[in-house]
Amino acid sequence: MKRVLVVEDDETIARAVRDRLAAEGFDVQVAGDGESAMTAYGRAEPDLVILDRLLPGLDGLEVCRRMQAARPVPVLMLTALGEETDVLVGLGVGADDYIAKPFSMRELVARIHALLRRVERAAQLAAEDTVIRVGEVEIDTAARRVFVGGQEAQLTRTEFDLLRRLAERPGQVFERDRLLSDVWGFSEAAATRTVDSHVRALRRKLGPDVVRTVHGVGYALVRR
């Protein structure tokens, strides 16, 4: 049974998420603020964290940062903030994915299952001792490390998986919905902004010209 920690200060939302996930077969714990979230995290060692962006005391960004420093864990961030900058900041501190409020329970459950599948798949791929080089970008798939011009770039789990998928066929244009299916494990037209946000995060960490946009189609890793 997978353990999920839900960190949400709105009791109505927290209760609804807890009940739905419990019905899906998860072992669920709930924390209502940042400090209690860190306590529960250390005690329960969850397999996945659902984390509200706005919390009393320690906010969601600081909680995510501390969790990833203590023991890396998949984090799905809940946000009521629509600004892309806020999403990128969340991804930058270690969140693997995000979903904006209000959200459907069906979509939330789909995102959780997809993220857990990616974690299991990443563990399988880590057994393969492979290094992919595209221009100045070097991807060590076993160690899950990325270097650009010899300097290591710190990527989140999802950013790494997205980069790896693009690097498997450098120069090829991947449609957004295909990337959603291949990397995130689901495909919904309304979720393509998730791909856009992660590509922007990659550009910020690897350089603005590493991933090429083909307007109206998708993205390709630049081959140099």
C-alpha positions as CSV (number, residue, x, y, z in Angstrom):
1,M,0.0,0.0,0.0
2,K,1.5,3.3,-1.1
3,R,1.6,6.1,1.6
4,V,0.5,9.6,0.6
5,L,0.9,12.7,2.8
6,V,-1.7,15.4,2.0
7,V,-0.6,18.9,3.2
8,E,-3.6,21.2,2.9
9,D,-4.9,23.8,5.3
10,D,-8.4,23.9,3.9
11,E,-10.1,21.2,6.0
12,T,-12.9,20.6,3.4
13,I,-10.4,20.0,0.6
14,A,-8.1,17.9,2.8
15,R,-11.0,15.7,3.9
16,A,-12.2,15.2,0.4
17,V,-8.8,14.3,-0.9
18,R,-8.1,12.0,2.0
19,D,-11.4,10.1,1.6
20,R,-11.0,9.7,-2.2
21,L,-7.4,8.5,-1.9
22,A,-8.3,6.1,0.9
23,A,-11.1,4.7,-1.4
24,E,-8.4,4.2,-4.1
25,G,-6.4,2.1,-1.7
26,F,-3.8,4.5,-0.5
27,D,-2.6,4.9,3.1
28,V,-3.3,8.6,3.7
29,Q,-2.1,11.1,6.3
30,V,-3.0,14.7,6.5
31,A,-1.2,17.8,7.8
32,G,-2.7,21.3,7.9
33,D,0.4,23.4,8.1
34,G,4.1,23.4,7.2
35,E,5.6,22.4,10.6
36,S,3.2,19.5,11.1
37,A,3.9,18.5,7.5
38,M,7.6,18.1,8.2
39,T,6.9,16.1,11.3
40,A,4.6,13.8,9.5
41,Y,7.0,13.5,6.6
42,G,9.8,12.3,8.9
43,R,7.6,9.9,10.7
44,A,5.6,8.4,7.8
45,E,8.2,8.5,5.0
46,P,5.5,8.8,2.4
47,D,5.8,7.5,-1.2
48,L,4.3,10.8,-2.5
49,V,3.3,14.2,-1.1
50,I,0.4,16.3,-2.2
51,L,1.4,19.8,-1.2
52,D,-0.6,23.0,-1.1
53,R,1.4,26.0,-2.3
54,L,-0.1,28.4,0.3
55,L,0.2,27.3,3.9
56,P,0.2,29.0,7.3
57,G,3.7,29.2,8.8
58,L,6.1,27.5,6.5
59,D,4.7,27.9,3.0
60,G,4.6,25.1,0.5
61,L,7.7,26.1,-1.3
62,E,9.8,26.0,1.8
63,V,8.2,22.7,2.9
64,C,9.0,21.2,-0.6
65,R,12.6,22.5,-0.4
66,R,13.2,20.9,3.1
67,M,11.6,17.6,2.1
68,Q,13.7,17.2,-1.0
69,A,16.9,18.1,1.0
70,A,16.0,15.5,3.7
71,R,14.8,12.6,1.4
72,P,13.8,13.2,-2.2
73,V,10.1,12.3,-2.7
74,P,7.6,12.8,-5.6
75,V,5.7,16.0,-4.9
76,L,2.4,17.1,-6.6
77,M,1.8,20.7,-5.8
78,L,-1.7,22.2,-5.4
79,T,-1.8,25.8,-6.4
80,A,-4.5,28.5,-6.6
81,L,-2.0,30.8,-8.2
82,G,-2.4,31.2,-11.9
83,E,0.8,33.1,-12.6
84,E,3.4,31.0,-14.5
85,T,6.2,32.5,-12.4
86,D,4.6,30.9,-9.3
87,V,4.4,27.5,-11.1
88,L,8.1,27.7,-12.2
89,V,9.2,28.6,-8.7
90,G,7.4,25.5,-7.4
91,L,9.1,23.3,-10.0
92,G,12.4,24.9,-9.1
93,V,12.3,23.8,-5.5
94,G,11.6,20.2,-6.4
95,A,7.9,19.7,-7.2
96,D,7.4,17.1,-9.9
97,D,4.0,18.2,-11.1
98,Y,1.3,20.7,-10.2
99,I,-2.5,20.9,-10.5
100,A,-4.4,24.2,-10.2
101,K,-7.4,24.6,-7.9
102,P,-10.2,24.0,-8.4
103,F,-9.4,20.5,-9.6
104,S,-11.4,17.3,-10.2
105,M,-10.7,14.3,-8.0
106,R,-10.6,12.2,-11.1
107,E,-7.7,14.3,-12.5
108,L,-5.9,14.3,-9.2
109,V,-6.0,10.5,-8.9
110,A,-4.8,10.2,-12.5
111,R,-1.9,12.5,-11.8
112,I,-0.9,10.6,-8.6
113,H,-1.0,7.2,-10.4
114,A,1.0,8.6,-13.3
115,L,3.6,10.1,-11.0
116,L,4.1,6.9,-9.1
117,R,4.4,4.9,-12.3
118,R,7.1,7.4,-13.4
119,V,9.0,6.8,-10.2
120,E,8.9,3.0,-10.7
121,R,9.9,3.3,-14.3
122,A,12.8,5.6,-13.4
123,A,14.1,3.0,-11.0
124,Q,14.1,0.4,-13.7
125,L,15.9,2.7,-16.2
126,A,18.5,3.5,-13.5
127,A,19.7,0.0,-13.9
128,E,20.7,0.8,-17.5
129,D,24.2,2.2,-17.6
130,T,23.7,4.7,-20.4
131,V,25.1,8.2,-21.2
132,I,23.3,10.3,-23.8
133,R,25.1,13.2,-25.3
134,V,23.4,15.9,-27.4
135,G,25.6,18.9,-28.1
136,E,26.9,20.2,-24.8
137,V,24.2,18.3,-22.9
138,E,25.2,15.0,-21.2
139,I,22.6,12.8,-19.5
140,D,23.8,10.0,-17.2
141,T,20.6,7.9,-17.1
142,A,21.9,5.5,-14.4
143,A,22.8,8.3,-11.9
144,R,20.0,10.6,-13.2
145,R,22.5,13.5,-13.5
146,V,22.7,16.1,-16.2
147,F,25.7,18.2,-17.3
148,V,25.8,21.2,-19.6
149,G,29.3,22.1,-20.8
150,G,30.7,20.1,-17.9
151,Q,28.6,21.9,-15.3
152,E,25.9,19.9,-13.5
153,A,22.3,21.1,-13.7
154,Q,20.0,20.2,-10.9
155,L,16.8,18.9,-12.4
156,T,13.6,17.6,-10.8
157,R,12.5,14.1,-11.5
158,T,10.0,15.2,-14.1
159,E,12.4,17.6,-15.8
160,F,14.9,14.8,-16.1
161,D,12.3,12.4,-17.6
162,L,11.2,15.1,-20.1
163,L,14.8,15.8,-21.1
164,R,15.6,12.1,-21.5
165,R,12.5,11.6,-23.7
166,L,13.5,14.5,-26.0
167,A,17.1,13.3,-26.0
168,E,16.2,9.9,-27.2
169,R,15.4,11.4,-30.6
170,P,17.3,14.8,-30.8
171,G,15.9,17.1,-33.5
172,Q,12.6,15.3,-33.6
173,V,9.5,17.4,-32.8
174,F,7.4,15.8,-30.1
175,E,3.8,17.0,-29.9
176,R,2.6,18.2,-26.5
177,D,0.0,15.5,-26.0
178,R,2.6,12.8,-26.9
179,L,5.0,14.2,-24.3
180,L,2.1,14.1,-21.7
181,S,1.5,10.5,-22.5
182,D,5.1,9.4,-22.6
183,V,6.5,11.4,-19.7
184,W,3.5,12.1,-17.4
185,G,1.6,8.9,-18.2
186,F,-1.7,10.5,-19.2
187,S,-3.0,12.7,-22.0
188,E,-5.6,15.4,-21.6
189,A,-5.8,18.5,-23.8
190,A,-6.3,20.8,-20.9
191,A,-3.0,19.7,-19.3
192,T,-0.7,20.7,-22.1
193,R,0.3,23.8,-20.1
194,T,2.1,21.4,-17.8
195,V,4.5,20.5,-20.6
196,D,5.0,24.2,-21.5
197,S,5.9,25.0,-17.8
198,H,8.4,22.2,-17.6
199,V,10.0,23.2,-20.9
200,R,10.5,26.7,-19.6
201,A,12.0,25.3,-16.4
202,L,14.4,23.2,-18.5
203,R,15.4,26.3,-20.5
204,R,16.1,28.2,-17.4
205,K,18.4,25.5,-16.1
206,L,20.1,24.3,-19.3
207,G,20.0,27.4,-21.5
208,P,17.4,29.2,-23.6
209,D,18.4,27.5,-26.9
210,V,18.5,23.8,-25.7
211,V,14.8,23.1,-26.5
212,R,13.3,24.4,-29.7
213,T,9.6,25.4,-29.9
214,V,7.7,24.5,-33.1
215,H,4.6,26.7,-32.7
216,G,1.4,24.9,-32.8
217,V,3.1,21.5,-32.7
218,G,5.5,20.9,-29.8
219,Y,9.1,20.7,-28.8
220,A,12.5,19.3,-30.0
221,L,15.9,19.0,-28.4
222,V,18.3,21.0,-30.4
223,R,21.1,18.9,-32.0
224,R,24.4,20.7,-32.3
